[in-house]
Structures are given as structure tokens and as C-alpha cells.
Amino acid sequence: MTIPLRTHAIEAAPSSTLGPIPFPRLVRVEWAKATDTRAARWLLALVALSTAAMMLAPILAPTRFDQTYASYLEVAAVALAILLPVVAILMLTGEWSQRSAFTTFTQEPRRLRVVNAKLAASLILGGGGAVFGGAVAAAGLGLASASGRALEANLTVGAITGYLIFVLLNVLAGVALGALLQSSATAIAASFALPAALAVIGTASTLVADWIDMSTWNWVLENQWGGHLPQISVSVLFWVAVPLAAGVVRTIRRDVA
């Protein structure tokens, strides 16, 4: 007896095409790289401690600092500008210094998206640092006021905006150096050595002092834009725009093998 064979049509499972990694997820990954490691946590702790320590200066030496709200906020900004850019540098150089560029750019071959995610995470870092600095400045003002000291409440929207831009500019300068040099040690050393060297050169060159030196950003911090916008713009081009653009090109073209 012949048993008839039944043939069943096998339906092919619908194929799903993997889409690109969402940009917010890339930003979260870069944020984790910058904050969720032992070294990053120690560095962020040092940023917090150094900011708090420097805030003691106007409290303990009132004759050397203007006893105003804006002056205390400026002290916080200067404190943040010392170590916070280092965190941004490590974020930009991590793939190259830790030899994980192949993994990163395999998961997201469009390298410009990775750089943009690092840039976005750095801006979030700078914004968070600025908020923390503002809280430290408020605490310092509270201590000074509790001691019976008279403080001038001279904060304006312009002063707060200048404070925020100053902090972000310093973080972006770290981003630019990291993107350009792509070596943690080299970029960190350059972030301290180059401003110091140009400050020395600026004592003998008005061109350097007024147009290139990072001290031009003090006009931003002090909300003194009038008459200084061209110098500030040239300095931003020198420290942020040009090295960042060159770093993006180098990142896109560099061999990861």
C-alpha cells in the first residue's frame, strides 16, 4: 500500500533588517565611558573636591576676593576649568588609548556619529559640572553670609550665561585636543602645557595675549563682551573649532587595524 506523502509549505520567517543604533543610545554609551569606570569616578571626585577646596579661598581670604555673588561663581568656574576638561579628553581618546576603536567602529561604522555622541556627552558633562559649581558657589555664599559678611547680590542673566559658556568652552577645548591628538597622556599634557606656554609668550606678544591666549575667555566669564567679541571668536577658533575639525577628519580617516 502506498502512503501518500503530505507536503507542507514552509513559510519563511520575515527577515528583519537591523537599523542604525539610535543616537541617544550612543550618547548613553559615551556617557558611561566617561563616568562609569573607576578612573572616571576618581577623577570626577577630584573635580568635586578641588572645586569645593577652591571655594574656601574667598571665604578664608575675603580681602583678596570681591565679596560678590558673581565673584564666588567665577571662582567655581576657574576650579571646574582645571580638571573637568581632562574627563572630556579621556572620553575622546578612550578608543585609541585602550585599543577598543575596532570594536566601537565595528558596531557603529559611521564614525562621525560616534564623535557627535562624544561631543553631546561632553556638553552634558560640562552642563552638569556648571550646575555643581553653581551649587558649590551657593554653599560658599551661605557660609560667608552666615559669618556676618556683607555680600553684593550682583548676579544677572548675563553673568550666569557667561559662567556657563566659560565652563563649556573649557570642556570643548579638552574635546578638541582629545579628538586631534587621540592619546590620553599626550592630550592631557598638552591641555596644561599649551595654555601655560602661550601665557608666557603672551607677556611679550600682545597679539598672543589678546587674540589667542585662553585668558581672553575671562571676558566671557566676567560678561564683558563689548569690544572683545572678535578676540574671543579668534581664541575659540584656535582652541576649539580648528583642532576639533582636524580631529574629526583624523578620526574618520585613521586606520583602526
WOTAMO-V181773 format. One record per pair of residues at least 4 apart in sequence whose C-alpha atoms are under 7 Angstrom apart, sorted by the first residue. I is the first residue (numbers start at 1). J is the second residue. Records with the same first field share a line. If there is no record, write none. Layout:
I->J, J
//
This chain:
21->25
22->26
23->27
24->28
25->29
26->30, 114, 117
27->31, 117, 118, 120, 121
28->32
29->33
30->34, 117, 118, 121
31->35, 121
32->36
33->37, 91
34->40, 87, 91
35->40, 41
36->40, 41
37->41
38->42
39->43
40->44
41->45
42->46
43->47
44->48
45->49
46->50
47->51, 80, 83, 84
48->52
49->53
50->54, 79
51->55, 76, 79, 80
52->56, 136
54->79
55->75, 76, 137, 140
56->60
57->61
58->62, 65
59->140, 144
62->67
66->71
67->71, 151, 152
68->72, 151, 152, 153, 154
69->73, 151, 152, 153, 154, 155
70->74, 154, 155, 159
71->75
72->76, 137
73->77, 134, 137
74->78, 163, 221
75->79
76->80, 133, 137
77->81, 133, 163, 167
78->82
80->84, 167
81->85, 167, 170
84->88, 171
85->89, 170, 171, 174
86->90, 174, 188
87->91
88->92, 122, 171, 174, 175
89->93, 174, 175, 177, 178, 184, 187, 188
90->94, 184
91->118
92->118, 175, 178, 179
93->97, 178, 179, 182, 183, 184
94->98
95->99, 100, 101
96->100, 101, 182, 183
97->183, 184
100->104
101->105, 256
102->106, 256, 257
103->107
104->108
105->109, 111
111->115, 252
112->116, 252
113->117
114->118
115->119
116->120
117->121
118->122
119->123
120->124
121->125
122->126, 171
123->127, 168
124->128
125->129
126->130, 167, 168, 171
127->131
128->132
129->133
130->134, 164, 167
131->135
132->136
133->137
134->138
135->139
136->140
137->141
138->142
139->143
140->144
141->145
142->146
143->147
144->148, 149
145->149, 150
155->159
156->160
157->161
158->162, 223
159->163, 222, 223
160->164
161->165
162->166, 220, 221, 222, 223
163->167, 221
164->168
165->169
166->170, 217, 220, 221
167->171
168->172
169->173
170->174
171->175
172->176, 240
173->177, 239, 240
174->178, 191
175->179
176->180, 240, 243, 244, 247
177->181, 187, 243
178->182, 183, 187
179->244, 247, 248
180->243, 244, 246, 247
181->186, 187
183->187
184->188
185->189
186->190
187->191
188->192
189->193
190->194
191->195
192->196
193->197
194->198
195->199, 213, 214
196->200
197->201
198->202, 213
199->203, 209, 213
201->205, 208
202->206, 208, 209, 213
203->209
205->209
206->210
207->211
208->212, 213
209->213
210->216, 231
211->216, 231, 232, 234, 235
212->234, 235, 238
213->235
214->235
216->231, 232
217->221, 232
218->222
219->223, 224, 225
220->224, 225
225->229
228->232
229->233
230->234
231->235
232->236
233->237
234->238
235->239
236->240, 241
237->241, 242
238->242
239->243
240->244
241->245
242->246
243->247
244->248
245->249
246->250
247->251
248->252
249->253
250->254
//
